[in-house]
Amino acid sequence: MKILVTGGAGFIGSHLVDHLLREGHEVKVYDNLSGGNRDFLKHHEKNKRFAFVKADLADRKTLRKESKKIEMVFHLAANSDISKGISDPSLDFEQTTHHTFNLLQAMKENGVKKIFFTSGSGIYGDVGSTYTKENFGPLIPVSMYGATKLSAEAMIFAFSNFFDIQVWVLRPANIIGPRLTHGVVFDFVKRLKKDSKKLQILGDGRQSKSYLYVLDVIRAIDLVTKKAKQKINIFNIASNSFITVNSIADVITKEMNINPKRSWTGGKIGWKGDVAKVRINNSKITKLGWKPKYNSRQAVQKTVRVVLGKDAKF
Ligand SMILES: NC(=O)c1ccc[n+]([C@@H]2O[C@H](COP(=O)([O-])OP(=O)(O)OC[C@H]3O[C@@H](n4cnc5c(N)ncnc54)[C@H](O)[C@@H]3O)[C@@H](O)[C@H]2O)c1
């Protein structure tokens, strides 16, 4: 297939591109490199089935041109810094709501009939210990990130109805692994490499969530896009294991063989828009045949080892 991957130079996008090229597809990456890194794709530069377009999703003319003859879009481009959406709420609106609309228009104009979209568990809001299923409601996001993912999903469904587009939506928990560019694991390792004597933790450190290793997510994307055959296919993805921020710090400091003095900013959440406890029901994707290779703790450990160069194999 001829495939367009928005955000293909990012953390998850670049692993997805590796996978799609391995599968024999023609892959065009559309990325403005605001958060991604061209180096993540440098091993594909000589591949004739690979193309890279450095462009912004705000640029509708280029988007329309580059979507010509495309058979399927994998839409991953987004602002991945949730906390930034507090100081500037327009950021997620532009990067997710507006740009998803631009993409859908370009797909409509070029007759592209398939889209895969990375939504997020942020659409469920703060519902404590409830294990949210895909049909959970009412949906009350607590961040612009969650709100705009929800709006993007809604527009994708409407376009699906109007223009006969088949849709796969994945709502993942936290994803970590090599080429990570943001998030708590990335942040801790980066800060501890700079100063191994102290570590400040946002909130009380007891925030508890599920973490997935990126290659487990790529296997899920492969599975749902091949096996789920409805016109609209929505899947949660998370493991049934959870780890607190304090325990993440334990794993990282143990792997780095350091013992920094810890301090906490206090409160149940790290920033406004953060959720202290995230529980996602994964029974739908499990029934389809997906099972993560790594639990949350193992995913953190594997990520740190690869990032520190202790483990060469992804
Ligand atoms: N990482 C996670 O834990 C996680 C969890 C749930 C959902 N997601 C979603 O998965 C997707 C990928 O996340 P990631 O962690 O790889 O983030 P990332 O920041 O590494 O990748 C996003 C990519 O999009 C590109 N991009 C951003 N704005 C763009 C624009 N206007 N035009 C063109 N390109 C643009 C960036 O340069 C970057 O390469 C995002 O939609 C994210 O919301 C991520």
The ligand as an ORCA input file, in Angstrom:
! r2SCAN-3c Opt
* xyz 0 1
  N       3.847      8.743     23.848
  C       2.739      8.413     24.523
  O       2.790      8.015     25.691
  C       1.388      8.498     23.840
  C       0.270      7.991     24.503
  C      -0.981      8.099     23.876
  C      -1.087      8.680     22.631
  N       0.022      9.167     22.016
  C      -0.125      9.810     20.696
  O       0.711      9.154     19.767
  C       1.163     10.103     18.779
  C       2.667     10.076     18.673
  O       3.211     10.432     19.938
  P       4.777     10.455     20.214
  O       4.952     10.112     21.633
  O       5.497      9.671     19.174
  O       5.073     12.019     20.045
  P       6.257     12.754     19.272
  O       6.213     14.174     19.728
  O       7.538     12.012     19.421
  O       5.784     12.681     17.759
  C       4.897     13.602     17.176
  C       5.457     13.960     15.812
  O       4.558     14.859     15.163
  C       5.306     15.885     14.521
  N       4.441     17.064     14.418
  C       3.911     17.771     15.449
  N       3.180     18.788     14.972
  C       3.224     18.714     13.610
  C       2.670     19.490     12.562
  N       1.941     20.574     12.830
  N       2.921     19.141     11.282
  C       3.685     18.051     11.022
  N       4.257     17.282     11.973
  C       4.020     17.619     13.249
  C       6.498     16.107     15.438
  O       7.596     16.712     14.778
  C       6.808     14.678     15.882
  O       7.713     14.056     14.998
  C       0.598     11.452     19.212
  O      -0.597     11.680     18.525
  C       0.328     11.246     20.683
  O      -0.690     12.113     21.156
  C       1.250      9.095     22.589
*
